[in-house]
Amino acid sequence: KLGHPSELPPEPVPNYEGGEEFLRRLHHVLLEVEVLEGALQCPDSGRRFPISKGVPNMLLTEDEA
Amino acid sequence: AVIGATVPTGFEQTAAEEVREKLGSASRISRDRGKIYFEVPARSLPQVHRLRSVDNLFVVVQEFKDYQFEEKKEDALKHLEDLVKKLPWTDPLKVWELNNSLKKKKTKRKKHNLQSPASREKLSEGGEEGGADQNTTNDQEDCAQNPVAVEPTGGQDTETPQGVASRNGVEEEEDHEQADVKVGEQEGSGSGTKAGDSEAGAGEAKVLRFRVTCNRAGDKHSFTSNEAARDFGGAVQEHFQWKADMTNFDVEVLLNIHNNEMVVGIALTEESLHRRNITHFGPTTLRSTLAYGMLRLCDPQPTDIIVDPMCGTGAIPIEGAAEWPNCYHIAGDNSPQAVKRAANNICSLLRKNESKDSSSALGVPLDVIQWDICNLPLRTGSVDIVVTDMPFGKRIGSKKKNWDLYPACLMEMGRICTPGTGRAVLLTQDKKCFAKALSRVGHIWRRAQTVWVNVGGLHAAVYLLRRTTERADEARPFW
């Protein structure tokens, strides 16, 4: 959920390695888009990790460690 | 031309491999540690400058494998003085000239980027005869002439205090370019210098300035490096009629003496290449050449994921991204200052790439995260290479902390690393602690190679470890 129109399918389709259009979009999102401010969210726990100036902070709190 | 290169001690073999790979030449590794020699055609100089494992370059004037120094000091020094006029200076000086013209091209590019006024143009001399009898005229430059240029050193890393300079790119701070030497204008007229085979002086419109740097190692010499530099320098001045100048020199003559091995050379690099990618320093920033050597040791393959979990200012991942762009590099550290510096260094790198192309900056396969080495947010077995400079326990952390930190690090690094094919290259000075920690994780890591290095005067080691095939425990629930 980038809020960035990337038009990626929710999951990789079979034979995704061969789909050039898909690969282009994936490359774009992975390597050409940089999140400067925002957060990463763990899909399991829901825990949010803030991103500031492009750097995510993934240090655990005292309780979590 | 025979080129000599200084490399981080311990990485001579790595540097030799890079030379073979990129220049096709075989290298000789001298017993004087930290130096390699190889032969290349002069036209390969630009490629030589792009080597990433070398700190400094010089062209060899002559090598003496077994020089017998006289026992008495005056005799030994006199012998050195007499040597000067017998040395084959001509060809090496041509290489030096060629090298200068390469440097000037780079300067022009730098100036273009900086858009600074061309304040460095020296007053043109008009190209009359050069030097011998003109020791008085060129005094519009600084007059702080030392009678003889002496560079006292006995030790290893002669770091000329040149400050931070990135090799090809935008430099914020003032660089200290030397005087513009009118090289390459072969007038043919004006044989100002008296010396026989030093035609390099002939075409020059200006008297060259020089200094001699002497490194001496060995316990049987009757003289010090100071004395050798002084007397050798005196003879050089006599022979070429150059002007001695310790700070603003055109030619740096190198006199390297290691027991009975002696090499006379002319420097080709003025700023040490080893801090090339870093603009924001931290307290223990690693030399880029050392970072390169460590990365080469892991033999990165295209698509490898390479992680530095204690990256500090990011020296290693940045070098990695520059030289192995087909790998993905991840840098992490727990310290907010470190992470900030690493991010800034990456920005500088991006800006550097930007100025070359007119279009938008190309991305770099590199990212920074703030994390805890003992709880890495990375999936088990997902990383191919871990490479890092571990806290020595001197400037960062403490020896006591290391007792707990090192084993925890090795465990976590073992978890994220791919069983069987994964490897780690770790630099540390706390060898005792490391050995103990390693003995506890023998089921995950196997020691493959050790390189003994010198880091800021400390005797450190670089360990190459291979990940065993044994799977690590799965990650803990909160990830």
Boltz contact constraints between the chains, C-beta under 6 A:
constraints:
  - contact:
      token1: [A, 31]
      token2: [B, 363]
      max_distance: 6.0
  - contact:
      token1: [A, 32]
      token2: [B, 363]
      max_distance: 6.0
  - contact:
      token1: [A, 55]
      token2: [B, 339]
      max_distance: 6.0
  - contact:
      token1: [A, 55]
      token2: [B, 343]
      max_distance: 6.0
  - contact:
      token1: [A, 55]
      token2: [B, 368]
      max_distance: 6.0
  - contact:
      token1: [A, 55]
      token2: [B, 370]
      max_distance: 6.0
  - contact:
      token1: [A, 56]
      token2: [B, 369]
      max_distance: 6.0
  - contact:
      token1: [A, 57]
      token2: [B, 370]
      max_distance: 6.0
  - contact:
      token1: [A, 58]
      token2: [B, 369]
      max_distance: 6.0
  - contact:
      token1: [A, 58]
      token2: [B, 371]
      max_distance: 6.0
  - contact:
      token1: [A, 58]
      token2: [B, 377]
      max_distance: 6.0
  - contact:
      token1: [A, 59]
      token2: [B, 372]
      max_distance: 6.0
  - contact:
      token1: [A, 60]
      token2: [B, 375]
      max_distance: 6.0
  - contact:
      token1: [A, 64]
      token2: [B, 478]
      max_distance: 6.0
